[in-house]
Amino acid sequence: MMRQSTSTMIELKTAPADFRFPTTNQTRHCFTRYIEFHRCTTAKGEESNDCERFAKYYRALCPGEWVEKWNEQRESGTFPGPL
């Protein structure tokens, strides 16, 4: 008896190229997208779909450990970036 495999196509995307970050080191790109997302949610509200693209970008670029640390810093008021 043969089993049929149902395969699901998963589309992987990352943030688009940004002329402000021309090198392969994407640290600043990651940090900037994280800040852009939080600025957007502050301006438009947590539920705004307008901010979702920034969330996708920083989640694609930033290591999870960094995001966790930055979230903790934001909550404690010690985040080093301009929000």
C-alpha contacts under 8 A as a table, 3 or more apart, distances in Angstrom:
res1	aa1	res2	aa2	distance
13	K	60	A	7.79
14	T	56	K	7.68
14	T	57	Y	6.36
14	T	60	A	5.41
14	T	61	L	7.22
15	A	56	K	7.33
15	A	57	Y	4.61
15	A	58	Y	7.66
15	A	60	A	6.62
15	A	61	L	7.14
16	P	57	Y	7.98
17	A	21	F	7.93
18	D	21	F	5.68
18	D	22	P	7.07
18	D	29	H	7.93
19	F	22	P	5.66
21	F	26	Q	7.10
21	F	28	R	7.29
21	F	29	H	6.14
23	T	26	Q	7.15
25	N	28	R	7.82
26	Q	29	H	5.04
26	Q	30	C	6.04
26	Q	61	L	7.16
27	T	30	C	5.18
27	T	31	F	6.27
27	T	62	C	7.58
28	R	31	F	5.03
28	R	32	T	5.96
29	H	32	T	5.19
29	H	33	R	6.17
29	H	61	L	7.61
30	C	33	R	5.32
30	C	34	Y	6.25
30	C	57	Y	7.74
30	C	58	Y	5.42
30	C	61	L	5.24
30	C	62	C	5.25
31	F	34	Y	5.14
31	F	35	I	6.30
31	F	58	Y	7.51
31	F	62	C	7.56
32	T	35	I	5.11
32	T	36	E	6.07
33	R	36	E	4.91
33	R	37	F	6.13
33	R	54	F	5.91
33	R	55	A	7.64
33	R	57	Y	6.40
33	R	58	Y	5.16
34	Y	37	F	5.26
34	Y	38	H	6.51
34	Y	54	F	7.16
34	Y	55	A	7.19
34	Y	58	Y	5.28
35	I	38	H	5.24
35	I	39	R	6.08
35	I	81	G	7.30
35	I	82	P	7.28
35	I	83	L	6.20
36	E	39	R	5.10
36	E	40	C	6.02
36	E	54	F	6.52
37	F	40	C	5.11
37	F	41	T	6.29
37	F	51	C	5.92
37	F	52	E	7.73
37	F	54	F	4.90
37	F	55	A	5.79
37	F	58	Y	7.96
38	H	41	T	5.11
38	H	42	T	6.10
38	H	83	L	6.68
39	R	42	T	5.08
39	R	43	A	6.17
39	R	83	L	5.68
40	C	43	A	5.11
40	C	44	K	5.82
40	C	45	G	7.50
40	C	50	D	7.81
40	C	51	C	5.68
41	T	44	K	5.15
41	T	45	G	4.65
41	T	46	E	4.96
41	T	47	E	7.70
41	T	48	S	6.92
41	T	51	C	6.34
42	T	45	G	5.60
42	T	46	E	7.20
44	K	47	E	7.98
44	K	48	S	5.97
44	K	50	D	7.91
44	K	51	C	7.98
45	G	48	S	5.57
48	S	51	C	5.98
48	S	52	E	7.53
49	N	52	E	5.30
50	D	53	R	7.00
51	C	54	F	5.54
51	C	55	A	6.62
52	E	55	A	4.99
52	E	56	K	6.26
53	R	56	K	5.07
53	R	57	Y	6.21
54	F	57	Y	5.02
54	F	58	Y	6.24
55	A	58	Y	5.43
55	A	59	R	6.00
56	K	59	R	5.21
56	K	60	A	6.08
57	Y	60	A	5.20
57	Y	61	L	6.22
58	Y	61	L	5.04
58	Y	62	C	5.54
59	R	62	C	5.61
59	R	63	P	7.67
59	R	64	G	7.73
62	C	66	W	6.72
62	C	67	V	6.83
63	P	66	W	5.51
63	P	67	V	6.69
64	G	67	V	5.12
64	G	68	E	6.18
65	E	68	E	5.17
65	E	69	K	6.21
66	W	69	K	5.09
66	W	70	W	6.07
67	V	70	W	5.05
67	V	71	N	5.99
68	E	71	N	5.12
68	E	72	E	6.25
69	K	72	E	5.14
69	K	73	Q	6.17
70	W	73	Q	4.91
70	W	74	R	6.06
70	W	79	F	6.35
71	N	74	R	5.10
71	N	75	E	6.23
72	E	75	E	5.13
72	E	76	S	6.22
73	Q	76	S	5.10
73	Q	77	G	5.89
73	Q	78	T	4.86
73	Q	79	F	4.57
74	R	77	G	5.06
74	R	78	T	6.10
74	R	79	F	4.92
75	E	78	T	7.81
76	S	79	F	7.74
